[in-house]
Amino acid sequence: MNILIIGSGGREDALAWKLCQEQNIKKVYICPGNAGMQRLEKAETIPMGGINELINFSLDNHVHLCICGPEAPLTEGLADHFSKAGIAFFGPSAQAARLEGSKIFSKEFMARHNIPTAKFKVAESYEEAIQIIEKWDFEKGIVLKADGLAGGKGVVVTHSQEEAKDTIFDFMKNPDVSIKTSRLLLEDILIGEEVSCFGLCAEENFIFLGSACDHKRVGDGDTGANTGGMGCFRDRKWPDQTLQDKVIEQVLKPTLAGLKSEGTPFTGFLFMGLMIDEGGNPWVIEYNVRMGDPETQTLIPLLVGDLGSALFNMVNGGPSIDLALEDKDSVHVVLTSGGYPSIGKHEMSLGHEIHFVNTDDDKSEVFFAGVRAQGEKLINSGGRVLGVTCVGSSVEDCRKQAYTKMEGIELKDSHYRRDIGERKRGSKS
């Protein structure tokens, strides 16, 4: 079987790494991929093209299944085009992808189907947003979210009315800020412990893949700006089976049933970003319609079973293939370029060679993201450069292994958090 992966980051590298190990996979094409993926024997990166070029490439090269890593092509209807051309595609239609493409659609969908989430208001303009926060109880705080896609950076949590006003201006009017939105979601803060849960779905059929805990803020102790993700861990003891059952019954099943009832059945990876309250109940922070980054790099090294065959069969209605995570823990630590995340005019420090010093071992895996080749050298070319994943008998053992590996990677002006895997109780979102 030949597979095409759309994307270029660490998530796509981890998927390609897993698929290249499976015996029934002949070739894994990645578009556009990155230079670090050239280490994978069955993998081949191909240049970015338009939708018609990708479809023609897939037909000419007998691609049996396409998987899309990032969210933007899904919200723009990539799955619809591939399906129309007769190419199996594991990903949602543009209509179903609104779960991620519009935070406002998502919240209103949850309200329609009684899926637990925070109370919220919608502002259709800058002026309306200001009016809403003038009456908001800032002792309880507020979450402000840009309506569209923002790469994990369009969310601000604050107890300050002044900061809320500044955020509204930045998101809706400031030309120097990359995040742009004409509609704003304002919601209550949820208190508890945050976790990301994942389902592999085909309409109302699903495989519950597991869960992981992401660290979003750029600095140690969950300080600084929100990012796409600075690291992640999987603790096999939490969520326990009771909590997983609640997630399935209260969130996953009603989400799939609700989408089907509205005429937009969902096929693909369903990412449920949840807050678990003190009573052990799940509340939805947000949905994503693809695997997470860096959650993919955290979970994929634990995955047992043929992922390619499982996804192909789900799309085509074939027999179910078992997938499960090993009974182990894992930690993934992300290395970023200096200046990341660059939300305003501040530039990142790019174009530096990455040096690997005494990093050969069989206890960890490096997944590449923002890198390019310069001769035989690897150069950093993006915000999140690479990540190190370690699997072991405990989260603490994994942390030690990951940081030992990271200390042997040298990159000018680079940054990584040193507290990945240290669980923070009482998270807010």
C-alpha positions as CSV (number, residue, x, y, z in Angstrom):
1,M,0.0,0.0,0.0
2,N,1.2,3.5,-0.8
3,I,0.2,6.4,1.4
4,L,0.3,10.2,1.0
5,I,0.7,12.4,4.0
6,I,0.0,16.1,3.7
7,G,2.1,18.3,6.0
8,S,5.7,19.1,7.1
9,G,5.9,19.1,10.9
10,G,6.8,16.8,13.7
11,R,3.3,15.3,13.7
12,E,3.7,14.2,10.0
13,D,7.2,13.0,10.7
14,A,5.9,10.7,13.5
15,L,3.1,9.4,11.3
16,A,5.5,8.7,8.5
17,W,8.0,7.0,11.0
18,K,5.2,4.6,12.1
19,L,3.9,3.8,8.7
20,C,7.4,3.2,7.3
21,Q,7.8,0.4,9.9
22,E,4.7,-1.5,8.7
23,Q,5.3,-4.4,6.4
24,N,2.3,-3.8,4.2
25,I,3.3,-0.2,3.4
26,K,5.4,0.1,0.3
27,K,5.9,3.8,0.0
28,V,5.1,6.9,2.1
29,Y,5.0,10.2,0.2
30,I,5.0,13.4,2.3
31,C,4.0,16.7,0.8
32,P,5.9,18.9,1.3
33,G,7.6,17.2,4.3
34,N,10.9,18.4,5.6
35,A,14.6,17.5,5.3
36,G,14.7,15.5,8.5
37,M,12.3,12.9,7.0
38,Q,14.9,11.8,4.5
39,R,16.2,9.5,7.2
40,L,13.1,7.3,6.7
41,E,13.9,4.5,4.2
42,K,10.4,4.2,2.6
43,A,9.6,7.9,2.7
44,E,9.9,10.4,-0.1
45,T,9.1,14.1,0.2
46,I,7.4,15.8,-2.8
47,P,7.0,19.5,-3.4
48,M,3.9,21.3,-2.6
49,G,1.4,21.7,-5.4
50,G,-2.3,22.6,-5.9
51,I,-5.1,20.2,-5.2
52,N,-5.3,19.0,-8.8
53,E,-1.6,18.3,-8.8
54,L,-1.8,16.3,-5.6
55,I,-4.7,14.3,-7.0
56,N,-3.0,13.6,-10.3
57,F,0.2,12.6,-8.4
58,S,-1.9,10.2,-6.2
59,L,-3.5,8.6,-9.2
60,D,-0.2,8.3,-11.1
61,N,1.6,6.8,-8.2
62,H,-1.2,4.5,-7.0
63,V,-1.7,6.1,-3.7
64,H,-4.2,4.0,-1.7
65,L,-4.8,6.4,1.2
66,C,-4.2,10.1,2.0
67,I,-3.8,11.4,5.5
68,C,-3.7,15.2,6.2
69,G,-1.8,16.4,9.2
70,P,-2.6,20.2,9.5
71,E,-6.1,21.6,9.9
72,A,-6.2,24.3,7.2
73,P,-6.4,22.0,4.2
74,L,-9.2,20.1,5.9
75,T,-11.3,23.2,6.6
76,E,-10.7,24.2,2.9
77,G,-12.2,20.9,1.6
78,L,-9.2,18.7,0.8
79,A,-11.0,15.6,1.8
80,D,-14.0,16.4,-0.5
81,H,-11.7,16.8,-3.5
82,F,-9.8,13.5,-2.9
83,S,-13.0,11.6,-2.2
84,K,-14.6,12.9,-5.4
85,A,-11.5,11.7,-7.3
86,G,-12.0,8.2,-5.8
87,I,-9.0,8.3,-3.5
88,A,-9.5,7.1,0.0
89,F,-9.0,10.0,2.4
90,F,-8.8,9.8,6.2
91,G,-10.1,13.2,7.2
92,P,-13.4,15.1,7.5
93,S,-15.3,17.0,4.9
94,A,-15.1,20.8,4.9
95,Q,-18.6,20.9,6.6
96,A,-17.5,18.5,9.4
97,A,-14.2,20.3,9.8
98,R,-16.0,23.4,11.0
99,L,-15.7,21.8,14.4
100,E,-12.1,23.2,14.4
101,G,-12.4,25.8,11.6
102,S,-14.9,27.9,13.6
103,K,-14.7,28.0,17.4
104,I,-18.1,29.7,17.4
105,F,-19.7,26.9,15.3
106,S,-18.1,24.4,17.6
107,K,-19.5,25.9,20.8
108,E,-23.0,26.3,19.3
109,F,-22.9,22.7,18.1
110,M,-22.0,21.6,21.7
111,A,-24.9,23.6,23.0
112,R,-27.3,22.0,20.5
113,H,-26.2,18.5,21.5
114,N,-25.8,18.9,25.3
115,I,-22.1,18.3,25.2
116,P,-20.5,19.7,28.4
117,T,-18.6,22.9,27.8
118,A,-18.1,26.4,29.4
119,K,-20.8,29.1,29.2
120,F,-20.0,31.5,26.4
121,K,-21.0,34.6,24.5
122,V,-20.3,35.6,20.8
123,A,-19.2,39.0,19.7
124,E,-19.9,39.8,16.0
125,S,-17.8,43.0,16.1
126,Y,-15.1,44.8,18.0
127,E,-17.7,47.2,19.6
128,E,-19.9,44.3,20.8
129,A,-16.9,42.5,22.3
130,I,-16.0,45.6,24.3
131,Q,-19.6,45.9,25.5
132,I,-19.6,42.3,26.7
133,I,-16.4,42.6,28.7
134,E,-17.6,45.8,30.3
135,K,-20.2,43.6,32.1
136,W,-18.0,40.6,32.6
137,D,-17.1,39.3,36.1
138,F,-13.3,39.4,36.0
139,E,-12.9,37.9,39.4
140,K,-13.9,34.7,37.7
141,G,-11.8,35.6,34.6
142,I,-12.4,35.2,30.9
143,V,-11.2,33.2,27.9
144,L,-11.0,35.1,24.6
145,K,-10.7,33.0,21.4
146,A,-10.4,34.1,17.8
147,D,-13.1,32.4,15.8
148,G,-10.9,30.9,13.0
149,L,-7.7,29.0,12.8
150,A,-4.8,30.5,14.7
151,G,-2.3,27.7,15.1
152,G,-2.9,27.4,18.8
153,K,-2.0,31.0,19.4
154,G,-5.5,32.7,19.2
155,V,-6.5,32.1,22.8
156,V,-5.9,34.4,25.8
157,V,-6.9,33.6,29.4
158,T,-7.0,36.6,31.8
159,H,-8.5,38.1,35.0
160,S,-7.7,41.6,33.8
161,Q,-10.2,43.7,32.0
162,E,-7.4,45.8,30.6
163,E,-5.6,42.8,29.1
164,A,-9.0,41.6,27.7
165,K,-9.5,44.9,25.9
166,D,-5.9,44.8,24.6
167,T,-6.5,41.3,23.3
168,I,-9.7,42.3,21.6
169,F,-7.9,45.1,19.9
170,D,-5.0,42.8,18.9
171,F,-7.2,40.1,17.5
172,M,-9.7,42.3,15.7
173,K,-7.9,45.6,14.8
174,N,-4.1,45.5,15.3
175,P,-2.4,45.3,11.9
176,D,0.9,44.2,13.6
177,V,-0.6,41.0,15.0
178,S,-0.8,37.9,12.8
179,I,-4.1,36.7,14.3
180,K,-7.1,38.2,12.5
181,T,-10.8,37.6,13.3
182,S,-14.0,39.4,12.7
183,R,-15.9,37.4,15.3
184,L,-14.8,36.6,18.9
185,L,-15.7,33.9,21.4
186,L,-15.8,34.9,25.0
187,E,-16.3,32.2,27.6
188,D,-16.0,31.3,31.3
189,I,-12.7,29.8,32.5
190,L,-12.8,26.1,33.2
191,I,-10.8,24.9,36.2
192,G,-9.3,21.4,36.5
193,E,-6.7,19.3,34.7
194,E,-6.4,19.5,31.0
195,V,-6.1,16.5,28.7
196,S,-6.3,15.7,25.0
197,C,-8.2,12.6,24.0
198,F,-8.3,11.1,20.5
199,G,-10.6,9.0,18.5
200,L,-10.1,7.4,15.1
201,C,-13.6,7.8,13.6
202,A,-15.7,6.8,10.6
203,E,-19.2,8.2,11.1
204,E,-20.3,6.6,14.4
205,N,-17.7,3.9,14.4
206,F,-14.5,4.7,16.3
207,I,-11.4,3.5,18.0
208,F,-10.5,5.4,21.2
209,L,-6.8,5.9,20.7
210,G,-5.9,7.3,24.1
211,S,-4.9,10.6,25.7
212,A,-1.9,12.9,26.4
213,C,-1.3,16.1,28.3
214,D,0.1,19.1,26.3
215,H,2.1,22.1,27.6
216,K,1.0,25.1,25.6
217,R,2.7,28.1,27.1
218,V,6.2,29.0,26.0
219,G,7.8,29.2,29.5
220,D,8.4,27.0,32.5
221,G,5.6,26.9,35.0
222,D,3.1,27.6,32.2
223,T,4.2,31.2,31.8
224,G,4.4,33.4,28.7
225,A,2.5,33.2,25.4
226,N,0.5,30.3,24.1
227,T,2.2,28.3,21.4
228,G,1.4,25.3,19.2
229,G,2.8,23.1,21.9
230,M,6.1,23.0,23.8
231,G,5.9,19.4,24.9
232,C,3.6,16.6,26.0
233,F,3.4,13.5,28.1
234,R,1.3,10.4,28.4
235,D,0.6,8.9,31.9
236,R,-0.9,5.5,31.4
237,K,-2.5,5.7,34.8
238,W,-4.5,8.8,34.0
239,P,-7.1,9.2,32.7
240,D,-8.2,5.9,34.2
241,Q,-10.8,3.6,32.7
242,T,-13.7,5.3,34.5
243,L,-12.8,8.7,33.1
244,Q,-12.2,7.3,29.6
245,D,-15.6,5.8,29.7
246,K,-17.1,9.2,30.6
247,V,-15.2,10.9,27.7
248,I,-16.6,8.3,25.3
249,E,-20.2,8.4,26.5
250,Q,-20.5,12.1,27.2
251,V,-18.3,13.6,24.5
252,L,-17.1,11.2,21.7
253,K,-20.4,9.4,21.0
254,P,-22.7,12.4,21.1
255,T,-20.3,14.4,18.9
256,L,-20.3,11.8,16.2
257,A,-24.0,11.2,16.5
258,G,-24.7,15.0,16.4
259,L,-22.6,15.5,13.3
260,K,-24.3,12.6,11.6
261,S,-27.8,13.9,12.5
262,E,-26.9,17.3,11.0
263,G,-25.9,15.8,7.7
264,T,-22.2,16.1,8.2
265,P,-20.9,12.7,9.3
266,F,-17.3,12.7,10.5
267,T,-14.4,10.6,9.3
268,G,-10.9,11.2,10.5
269,F,-9.0,11.9,13.7
270,L,-11.2,13.6,16.4
271,F,-9.1,15.5,18.9
272,M,-11.1,16.4,22.1
273,G,-9.4,19.0,24.2
274,L,-10.9,18.5,27.7
275,M,-10.8,20.0,31.1
276,I,-11.4,17.4,33.9
277,D,-13.1,19.0,37.0
278,E,-12.6,18.0,40.6
279,G,-15.5,15.6,40.3
280,G,-13.8,13.7,37.5
281,N,-16.1,15.1,34.8
282,P,-15.0,16.1,31.3
283,W,-15.7,19.5,29.8
284,V,-14.9,20.3,26.2
285,I,-12.5,23.2,25.7
286,E,-12.3,22.7,22.0
287,Y,-12.3,20.2,19.2
288,N,-9.6,19.7,16.6
289,V,-10.2,17.6,13.4
290,R,-6.7,16.1,13.1
291,M,-4.1,14.6,15.4
292,G,-2.4,17.0,17.7
293,D,1.2,18.3,17.6
294,P,3.0,17.4,19.8
295,E,0.5,14.7,21.0
296,T,1.1,12.6,17.9
297,Q,4.8,12.5,18.7
298,T,3.9,11.4,22.2
299,L,1.5,8.7,21.4
300,I,2.6,7.2,18.0
301,P,5.8,5.6,19.5
302,L,3.5,3.7,21.9
303,L,1.1,2.5,19.1
304,V,0.8,-1.3,18.5
305,G,-0.9,-2.4,15.3
306,D,-1.0,-1.5,11.6
307,L,-2.1,2.1,11.5
308,G,-2.2,2.3,7.7
309,S,-4.4,-0.8,7.3
310,A,-6.7,0.4,10.2
311,L,-7.3,3.8,8.6
312,F,-7.7,2.4,5.1
313,N,-10.3,-0.1,6.4
314,M,-12.2,2.6,8.3
315,V,-12.5,4.8,5.2
316,N,-13.6,1.9,3.0
317,G,-15.8,0.0,5.4
318,G,-13.4,-2.9,5.8
319,P,-13.0,-5.2,8.9
320,S,-11.8,-3.5,12.1
321,I,-8.1,-3.7,12.9
322,D,-7.0,-3.6,16.5
323,L,-4.9,-0.6,17.5
324,A,-3.7,0.0,21.1
325,L,-1.1,1.8,23.1
326,E,1.6,0.0,24.9
327,D,1.3,-0.2,28.7
328,K,4.1,2.4,29.1
329,D,4.5,6.2,29.6
330,S,6.1,8.7,27.2
331,V,7.4,12.3,27.2
332,H,8.0,14.5,24.2
333,V,10.1,17.7,24.6
334,V,10.1,20.4,21.8
335,L,13.1,22.5,20.8
336,T,12.2,25.9,19.3
337,S,13.9,28.6,17.5
338,G,14.8,31.8,19.4
339,G,11.9,34.2,19.4
340,Y,9.2,31.6,19.1
341,P,6.2,32.2,19.2
342,S,6.5,35.2,16.9
343,I,3.0,36.7,17.2
344,G,3.9,40.4,16.5
345,K,6.8,42.0,14.7
346,H,9.4,40.1,16.7
347,E,11.4,37.9,14.3
348,M,12.6,34.4,15.1
349,S,16.3,33.4,14.9
350,L,16.5,31.1,11.9
351,G,19.1,29.7,9.5
352,H,21.4,28.1,12.1
353,E,23.0,24.6,11.9
354,I,21.7,21.9,14.2
355,H,24.5,19.9,15.9
356,F,23.9,16.5,17.4
357,V,26.5,15.7,20.1
358,N,26.5,12.3,21.7
359,T,22.9,11.7,21.0
360,D,22.9,8.1,19.7
361,D,20.8,5.8,21.8
362,D,17.9,3.4,21.5
363,K,15.7,4.9,24.2
364,S,14.6,8.0,22.3
365,E,13.4,9.2,18.9
366,V,13.9,12.6,17.3
367,F,11.0,13.9,15.2
368,F,11.8,16.8,12.8
369,A,9.6,19.9,12.1
370,G,11.0,23.3,11.2
371,V,14.2,22.2,9.4
372,R,15.7,22.4,5.9
373,A,18.8,21.1,4.3
374,Q,21.9,23.1,3.5
375,G,24.2,20.7,1.8
376,E,24.5,17.8,4.3
377,K,23.6,20.1,7.2
378,L,20.2,20.6,8.9
379,I,19.2,24.2,9.4
380,N,16.4,25.5,11.5
381,S,13.7,27.1,9.3
382,G,10.6,27.4,11.6
383,G,9.4,28.0,15.1
384,R,9.2,24.4,16.4
385,V,12.4,22.8,15.1
386,L,12.3,19.2,16.4
387,G,11.2,17.2,19.4
388,V,12.6,14.3,21.4
389,T,10.3,11.4,22.5
390,C,11.2,8.9,25.1
391,V,9.1,5.8,26.2
392,G,9.6,4.2,29.6
393,S,8.2,2.7,32.7
394,S,7.3,6.1,34.3
395,V,6.8,9.7,33.3
396,E,9.8,10.7,35.4
397,D,12.1,8.1,33.7
398,C,11.0,9.4,30.4
399,R,11.7,13.0,31.4
400,K,15.2,12.1,32.5
401,Q,15.9,10.3,29.2
402,A,14.4,13.1,27.1
403,Y,16.4,15.9,28.8
404,T,19.6,13.9,28.5
405,K,19.0,13.6,24.8
406,M,18.0,17.3,24.5
407,E,21.3,18.4,26.2
408,G,23.2,16.8,23.3
409,I,21.4,18.9,20.6
410,E,22.9,22.3,20.0
411,L,21.2,25.2,18.1
412,K,22.0,28.9,18.4
413,D,19.4,30.9,20.3
414,S,17.2,27.8,20.8
415,H,14.8,27.3,23.7
416,Y,13.0,24.4,25.3
417,R,11.0,24.1,28.5
418,R,12.5,22.1,31.3
419,D,9.3,21.1,33.1
420,I,7.6,19.0,30.5
421,G,5.9,16.1,32.2
422,E,5.5,17.8,35.5
423,R,1.7,17.8,35.9
424,K,0.1,21.1,36.8
425,R,-3.1,20.7,38.9
426,G,-5.7,23.3,38.6
427,S,-5.1,24.3,35.0
428,K,-7.3,27.0,33.4
429,S,-8.7,27.2,30.0
